[in-house]
Amino acid sequence: MRKYHADLHHIPLNSVAWWMQRPYVVTVHDLSTLLFPVRRDLRHWFHEYRFHRGLQRAARVIAVSNTTRRDAEASMHVPPARFSTIYNAPDPAFSDSSGDPEDERNILERYQIQRPFLLHASAIRPEKNIPRLIEAFAVVRQQLEADSSWRDLRLVIIGDEIARFPGVRQAVVKSRVEHWVRFLGFVPSVTLRAFYRAASLFAFPSLYEGFGLPPLEAMACGTPVVASDIPALVEAVGDAAELVRPDNVFDIARGLVTLLRDHSLRERLREMGFHQAKRFHWDTTARQTLELYRECVMS
């Protein structure tokens, strides 16, 4: 990197090289690797130390939400003046209404997915709370089994690395919903957009987030959202989603059933979701980031 003689470096994910030359800016998306480690061993300790060191040596730290900023300020011991909140934004492709409905139908047929279905999309990690979502889905099916509109309701889960977390599949077996839950692994963004648009609801009862792009992507596609009432997600979705307590299976189920049964509420949240997603735009992110670069170089 030294051969470029850069005035400033930007590390867009907090993985700062040990001998990283200054000045540099680093972006913190969340603290999940510290709060929800796969294992607590020497490797985790080294990762935590490197995380702290990378932020403490940075000229400025960009947090993708005020919630992440507060968390990082409290735990990283970095002066608050070095932090800036610059939001991420949904990919503009999710707001593109020019997609061919026939292509989207073909995608569902290729994956052998039938409507109606609930959708969840995320990296498969403990903080995503997927086992509780599956348990809540089982409760929803019981409550709506007499409703002809929803008796064939399915749950589609998109996300990679599921093999690392056997508790997710175990939740399906224990809840006796094997025939109604599908895991699709990683899918391309075009395919993901088709699933967002076809879903009856998007469910995101995460225990922890740095910001929460998937609910905004779903909103941009016109899909009503059920999301956790945790600070980062409330910051992202505002009042355009049905909020639930992520640590309570029955409250997650309540939120899902409430939206499924209330057509007018789904339509209202669909419209509010469109407007909420538009509040976040990459042009704004770029302008704010460029201004921060200028401040660092001039200081």
C-alpha positions in Angstrom: 0.0 0.0 0.0 2.9 2.4 0.7 3.8 2.5 -3.0 0.6 4.6 -3.7 1.7 7.4 -1.3 -2.0 7.9 -0.4 -3.0 10.9 1.7 -5.7 8.8 3.4 -6.8 5.2 3.5 -10.3 3.9 4.1 -10.9 0.4 5.5 -14.7 -0.2 4.8 -14.8 -3.2 7.1 -13.2 -3.3 10.5 -10.3 -5.6 9.7 -7.3 -3.2 10.0 -3.8 -4.5 9.0 -1.5 -4.7 12.0 1.0 -2.2 10.6 -1.6 -0.1 8.9 -0.1 3.3 8.0 -1.8 6.4 9.2 -4.0 8.4 8.6 -6.9 6.0 7.9 -10.7 5.9 8.3 -12.4 2.7 9.3 -16.1 1.8 9.0 -17.8 -0.2 11.8 -20.9 -2.0 10.7 -21.6 -3.8 14.0 -20.0 -5.5 17.0 -21.6 -8.9 16.4 -18.2 -10.8 16.2 -17.5 -9.5 19.7 -20.9 -9.9 21.2 -21.8 -13.3 19.5 -18.5 -15.1 19.0 -18.6 -18.6 17.6 -16.1 -19.6 20.3 -14.2 -17.9 23.1 -10.6 -18.9 22.7 -7.2 -17.3 21.9 -8.3 -16.5 18.4 -11.3 -14.6 19.7 -9.2 -12.7 22.2 -6.7 -11.7 19.4 -9.6 -10.6 17.2 -11.0 -8.5 20.0 -7.7 -6.9 20.6 -7.2 -6.2 16.9 -10.7 -4.7 16.7 -9.9 -2.3 19.6 -6.5 -1.4 18.2 -7.8 -0.7 14.7 -10.3 1.8 16.0 -8.1 3.5 18.5 -5.5 4.3 15.9 -8.0 5.5 13.3 -8.2 9.2 12.4 -12.0 8.8 12.1 -14.5 6.0 12.7 -17.6 5.7 10.6 -20.5 4.0 12.2 -23.4 2.9 10.0 -26.0 3.9 12.6 -26.3 5.9 15.8 -26.9 2.6 17.7 -23.6 1.2 16.4 -21.9 4.5 17.2 -23.1 4.4 20.8 -22.1 0.7 21.2 -18.6 1.3 19.8 -18.1 4.5 21.9 -19.0 2.6 25.0 -16.9 -0.5 24.4 -13.9 0.7 22.3 -12.7 3.6 24.4 -12.4 5.9 21.4 -13.0 9.6 21.8 -16.6 10.5 20.7 -15.3 13.3 18.5 -13.7 10.8 16.2 -17.0 9.1 15.4 -19.3 10.0 12.6 -22.6 8.3 11.7 -23.0 7.7 8.0 -25.9 5.4 7.0 -25.7 2.6 4.5 -28.6 2.3 2.0 -30.4 -0.4 0.1 -29.1 -1.4 -3.3 -31.1 0.8 -5.8 -31.9 -2.4 -7.8 -34.4 -3.4 -5.1 -36.4 -0.2 -5.8 -36.4 -0.9 -9.6 -40.0 -1.6 -10.6 -39.2 -2.5 -14.1 -38.6 -6.2 -13.4 -40.5 -8.7 -15.6 -43.2 -10.5 -13.5 -42.8 -13.6 -15.8 -39.1 -13.8 -14.9 -39.9 -13.6 -11.3 -42.5 -16.4 -11.6 -39.9 -18.5 -13.4 -37.5 -17.9 -10.5 -40.0 -19.2 -8.0 -40.7 -22.2 -10.2 -37.0 -23.0 -10.5 -36.7 -23.1 -6.7 -40.1 -24.9 -6.4 -41.5 -22.3 -4.1 -45.2 -21.7 -4.0 -47.1 -18.8 -2.5 -48.0 -17.8 0.1 -44.8 -17.7 2.1 -42.9 -15.7 4.7 -39.4 -14.7 3.9 -36.3 -14.3 6.0 -32.9 -13.4 4.5 -29.6 -12.9 6.3 -26.3 -14.6 7.1 -27.0 -17.6 9.3 -25.7 -16.5 12.7 -26.8 -16.9 16.3 -27.9 -13.2 16.6 -30.3 -13.6 13.7 -32.6 -15.5 16.0 -33.7 -18.0 13.3 -34.7 -20.9 15.7 -37.2 -18.6 17.5 -38.5 -17.5 14.1 -39.1 -21.1 13.2 -40.8 -21.8 16.5 -43.0 -18.7 16.0 -43.9 -19.9 12.5 -45.1 -23.1 13.9 -47.4 -21.1 16.3 -48.6 -19.1 13.3 -49.5 -22.2 11.3 -51.5 -23.5 14.3 -53.4 -20.3 14.7 -54.2 -19.9 11.0 -54.8 -23.6 10.1 -58.6 -22.9 9.7 -57.9 -19.8 7.4 -58.2 -20.9 3.8 -55.9 -18.0 2.7 -53.0 -19.1 4.9 -53.4 -22.8 5.6 -50.6 -23.6 3.1 -48.3 -20.9 4.4 -44.6 -21.6 4.1 -41.4 -20.1 5.5 -38.4 -19.6 3.2 -35.0 -18.9 4.7 -32.3 -17.5 2.5 -28.8 -17.5 4.0 -25.5 -19.3 3.7 -23.4 -21.3 6.2 -26.4 -23.1 7.8 -24.2 -26.2 8.3 -22.3 -24.3 10.9 -25.4 -23.9 13.1 -27.2 -27.2 13.5 -29.6 -25.7 16.0 -31.5 -24.0 13.1 -32.5 -27.3 11.4 -33.1 -28.9 14.8 -35.7 -26.1 15.5 -37.5 -27.2 12.3 -37.7 -30.8 13.5 -38.7 -30.0 17.0 -41.4 -27.6 15.8 -42.7 -30.3 13.3 -42.7 -28.0 10.3 -40.3 -29.9 8.1 -42.7 -29.8 5.2 -43.3 -26.1 5.4 -39.8 -24.6 5.9 -37.3 -24.3 3.0 -33.6 -23.3 3.2 -32.2 -21.9 0.0 -28.6 -20.9 0.9 -27.0 -18.1 -0.9 -29.0 -16.6 -3.9 -28.0 -13.8 -6.4 -29.4 -10.4 -5.8 -31.8 -10.7 -8.8 -33.2 -13.9 -7.3 -33.4 -12.3 -3.9 -35.4 -9.4 -5.3 -37.9 -11.8 -6.8 -38.3 -13.5 -3.4 -38.8 -10.2 -1.7 -41.5 -9.2 -4.1 -43.3 -12.5 -3.9 -43.3 -12.9 -0.1 -46.4 -12.1 1.9 -44.3 -10.8 4.7 -40.6 -10.3 5.5 -39.7 -11.5 9.0 -36.6 -10.2 10.7 -36.7 -10.9 14.5 -32.9 -10.3 15.0 -31.5 -10.1 18.5 -28.7 -7.7 17.4 -28.0 -5.6 14.3 -25.6 -2.8 13.5 -28.2 -1.2 11.2 -30.4 -3.7 9.3 -30.4 -3.5 5.5 -32.6 -6.6 4.7 -35.8 -5.0 6.1 -35.1 -1.9 4.0 -34.5 -4.0 1.0 -37.8 -5.7 1.6 -39.6 -2.4 2.0 -38.0 -1.1 -1.2 -39.6 -4.1 -3.0 -43.0 -3.3 -1.5 -43.1 -6.1 1.1 -44.5 -5.5 4.6 -42.0 -6.2 7.4 -42.1 -7.7 10.9 -38.9 -6.7 12.7 -37.4 -6.6 16.2 -37.9 -3.7 18.4 -34.1 -3.4 19.1 -32.6 0.1 18.7 -30.7 -0.4 15.4 -33.7 -1.8 13.6 -36.1 0.8 15.0 -33.6 3.4 13.7 -33.7 1.8 10.3 -37.4 0.9 9.8 -39.0 3.7 11.9 -42.8 3.2 12.2 -43.0 1.5 8.9 -42.9 -2.1 10.3 -44.7 -4.2 12.8 -42.3 -4.4 15.8 -42.0 -7.5 18.0 -39.9 -8.6 21.0 -37.2 -10.9 19.6 -36.8 -12.9 22.8 -40.4 -13.9 22.9 -41.6 -16.6 20.4 -45.3 -15.7 21.0 -44.7 -12.0 20.4 -43.0 -12.8 17.1 -46.0 -15.0 16.2 -48.3 -12.2 17.3 -46.7 -9.7 14.9 -46.8 -12.2 12.0 -50.5 -13.1 12.6 -51.5 -9.5 13.1 -50.2 -8.6 9.6 -51.4 -11.7 7.9 -54.9 -11.2 9.2 -55.1 -7.4 8.6 -55.0 -6.6 4.9 -55.4 -2.9 5.4 -52.5 -2.8 7.8 -50.3 -4.7 5.3 -51.1 -2.2 2.6 -50.5 0.8 4.9 -47.1 -0.6 6.0 -46.3 -1.4 2.3 -46.7 2.3 1.4 -44.9 3.5 4.5 -42.1 1.1 3.8 -41.6 2.5 0.3 -41.1 6.0 1.8 -38.9 4.7 4.6 -36.5 3.0 2.3 -36.2 6.1 0.2 -34.8 8.0 3.2 -31.5 6.2 2.7 -29.6 6.7 -0.5 -26.0 6.0 -1.5 -25.6 9.5 -3.0 -26.0 10.9 0.5 -23.6 8.3 1.9 -21.0 9.2 -0.7 -21.2 12.9 -0.1 -20.9 12.5 3.6 -18.0 10.2 3.3 -16.2 12.5 0.9 -16.6 15.4 3.3 -15.2 13.3 6.1 -12.2 12.5 3.9 -11.6 16.2 3.4 -11.8 16.8 7.1 -9.2 14.1 7.8 -6.7 15.4 5.1 -7.1 19.0 6.2 -6.6 18.3 9.9 
